[in-house]
């Protein structure tokens, strides 16, 4: 009888260690995916001052928009918060729409290069967001299913939030 109890305790200990390590692995994958989004956002935001300089001559009216983008960029760089990135997404999209009103600007080689890089960066950010949300889903599923949810609550693992782009 003692052997059975010892075997059960060993099984529970091994199961706990396996699940704990699996949860940690998934949590680290989520953090890595979030970090990737932040890296891409930072790279995109680094393009913005160049875009602003390139466009300044062409658009005095939209100067407030560029100022707001620059401020949001600085705020994101300070706080590294994904919600700030979502706000900035909306403003960058406004810039792209605004710039369509300047046909002579579209012919500028530097602007075309910046626009191409910005589009590439947007695609990379979208891919990174999809990866992040996928990893968050795997992690949340892992810590919310029985019996893992009991271990997750004991070790105080919390569900992660999905990345959601803010709507205007």
N, C-alpha and C positions, 0 to 999 in steps of 0.2 A: 504494500500500500504506500509506503514511504517513497518507493522508487517511482510510482505513478505520479505522486505529487511533485517530486523533484523534476521528473520529465516534463510535466505540465508547466512548472515554473520556468524551466530552461526554454521550453517552446515559447512561452509568453515573452521572456526576455529577448530571445532571438528575433521574434516577430516585431517587438517594440523597436529594437535596434535597426532592423531592416526598414521598417516604415519610417522611423525618424530620419534615417539617412536619405531615404527616397524623398521625403518632404523637403529636407534641406536642399537636396539637389534641384528639385523643381523650383523652390524659392530662389535659389541662386540663378537659375535660368531666367526667371521672371525679372530679377534685378538686372541681369545682363541685357535682356531685351529692352528694358526701360532705359538703360544706359545708352544703348544703340540709338534709340529715338533722340535722346538728348544730344548725342554726338552729331547726328544728322541735322537736328534743329540748329545747333551751334554753327555748323558749317554753312547752313542756309543763311543764318543771320549774319554771318561774316560776309556774305555776298551783298547784303543789303546796302551797306555804306557805299560800295562801288556802284551799285545800281542807282542810288540816290545821287551821287556825284554826276553820273552819266546823264541823268534825266533832269537835273536841276535847271539847266538852261532852257529846257523845253517846257517846263511846267511850273510857273510861279504860283498858280492858283492852288495846286495840290500840295503846296509846301507843308501845310498843316498835317496832311496825311503822312508824309515822309517823317515829319517830326514825331508823330505819334508812334510810327513803326520803330524809329530809333529808340524812343523811350521804352517801348515794350521789349525790344531786344535787350536793352541794358538791364531791365528788370528781370528778364528770364536768365540772363547771365549771372545775376546776383543770386537768385533764388533757386534756379534749376528745377522749376516746378512745371510739370507737363501742362497744367491748365493755362499757364502763361503762354506756352507754345501754341495752344489752341486759339487763344485770342490773337496772337500774332498771325496765325494761319489766315484768319478772316481779313486782317489788314493787308497782308501780302496779296491775297486774292483781289482785294480792291485796287491795289497798285497795278496788277496785271490788267485788270479791266480798264483802269484809267489810261494806261499806256497805249491801249488800242486806239485811242483818240489822236495819237501823234504819229501819222504815217512817216514823216521825215525822220523820226526817232527810230522807227523800225528798220530803216536803211542803215543806221549807224552800226559799223562792224563791232565796236566794243559792246554796244547795247545788245546786239544779236547774240554775242558770245555769253554775256551775262544772263540773258533770257534763257539760252539753251542750258546753261549750268543750273539755273534756278528750276527749270522744268525737270532736269535730271535729279536734282536734289528732292523735289516734290515727290517724284516716283519712288526714290529711296526711302523717304519718310513714310509714305503710304505702306510700302512693303514692311518696314520696321514696325509700324503700328499693327499690321496684321499679325506679324510674328509675336509681338508683345501680347496681343489679345488672345492668340492661340495658346501661348504659354501660361497666361493667367487662367484661362479656362482649364487647362490640364491641372494646374496647381490647385485651383479651387475645387475641382472635382475630387482630387486626391484627398484633400483635407475635409471634405464634406461627406464622403461616403462612410458607411458603417463598416468596420469598427475604427477606421482611421480617424473619424471625427472625435472619438474619445481621446485618442492620443494627441490629436491636434489641440484639443482644449486643455489637456493637462500641460502641454508644452507651450501653450498660449500662441499658437500659430493662428493668424488672422487671414481672412479672405482678402484678396487683392482686388482693386477696382480695375475695370476695363478702361482702356483709353477711349474717350468719346470726344469727338470734335464738338466744340461749343457752337451752337446755332446762333445766328444773329437775331 
